[in-house]
Each structure stands twice: as structure tokens, then as C-alpha cells.
Amino acid sequence: MCYLLYRMLGDWFTMEKKIIILNVDDNVATTLKDLLKDVIIDIEEYGLKINIRENIPFAHKFAIKDIENGETIIKYGEIIGIAVKNINKGEHVHIHNTKSNRGRGDIT
């Protein structure tokens, strides 16, 4: 069991991973390194190629599809917020274009 876990983690850490998508229903991905504007991200397992439209810092989110104003932001397969303006595929998803509903007592 330990060998298998080591083997799996060893493969994970030696791969050049740039992003992670946590659930098939997510409309955002999380960066695993700083991403520079105009980098093309090829997400083979989802059949996506995404042009990063602006610099995105490590551990931040970006849209993997167009998200319309008022549409929910989905990460972990869960709604984490709402878009407050249109967000194009490849754009940074953060406090400037979303309203979080996590940790708020007035939203259930």
C-alpha cells in the first residue's frame, strides 16, 4: 500500500501540472503555478484548449468556459459564488468579477 501511494504521488509531483479541475461540473480551474497571459492550456481529459487572457497568480481560479453575469461559479462541484459580470473563458475569476456566497449567513 505504501509503495502504491508513493508511486502515485511520485508520478503526480514529477508531471508538469499547470492546473487542476476538481469536479467534472466545475466551470473554473485552479492554477498550480503562475500562468502568463496568452499561454495555451490544453486540458486533454476535458477536450479543452484555453487561451489564458491575463496573468493569473498561483492558486487562483480562471474560467474554463464563458460565464455570464449572474451565473453561478462552480468549484469542487459546489456553488462558491456568483458572477457579477460576464467572464470569458481564460479570464481570472476573483473578487473583481464574483460575489462569494461561502461563509455568509444570509445565503443558504
N, C-alpha and C positions, 0 to 999 in steps of 0.2 A: 504494500500500500504506500509506504513512504517513497519507494522508488518511483512508483507511478505518479504520485503528486509532484515529486522533484522533476520528473521528466516533463510533465505538463507545464509546470511553472518555468522550467528551463526553456522550453520552446517559446512560451509567451514572452519572456524577457529578452530573448535573442531576436525576435521578429521586430521589424521596423514598423511598429504600430503608430499611426498618427491620430487615430480617432477611435471612439468606442460608441456603439449604439447598444443600449441596454435592453431594449424590448422591440419586437417587430412593429409595434404600434406607435413607436416614438416618431415625432416629427422634427426632433433635434438630435444632434450628435454632440459628444463632448470631446474636446481636444486632449490629446495625451502629450502634446508638445506645442510650442508656439507655431501658429500657421501664418504664413505670409500671404498677402494679397496676390491673387492670380495663380496660386498653386492649384493644381487639379487633383482632387481626391477621388480615387477610384474605389468604390465600395462594392466589390465584386459580388459578395453574398446577397446584396440587395439590388444588384443591377443598376447602380447609380454612379454617375460621374458628376462631381460637383466642383464648380469653379469658385474658390474662396474669394469673396468680393471685397474683403477688408482684412487687415491684420487682426488675428484672433489670439488672445493670450492662452497659455497653458491652462487647462481645466475649465475653460469657458465653453459655452454652447454655441452652435451655429445651426441654421435651418437646413434640413435635408430635403425640404420641399417648400414651395411657396406657402406662406401662412398669411391668411387675410386678417385684417383688423377685426377684433372681436372673437377670433378663433382661439381655441384652447392650445396651450403649449403642453406637449406630452413628452415626459421623460420617465423612465422606469415603468412605462406602461400606465402611468398615472398623470392626471392633470396637475401641473405645477403652477400654472398661471394662464393669463390671457394676453394676447397680442393687443397693444394699444395703437398699433399702426400696421400697415402691410409690411411683411418681412419676406424678402426674396430669398430663394434657395441660395445658400452660401454666405448669407449675412450673419453677423454676430447677433446672438439672442441674449439680451441682458436687460438691465434696469431701464435703459433708454427706450426700449420698444416693447416692454412687457409690464404687466402688473401681476405680482405674485399673489397667490392665494394660500400659500403654505404658512402656517403659524398664525393665521388670522382667525380670531374667534367669531367674526361676523359672517364668514363663509363656511358652509358645510359641504 
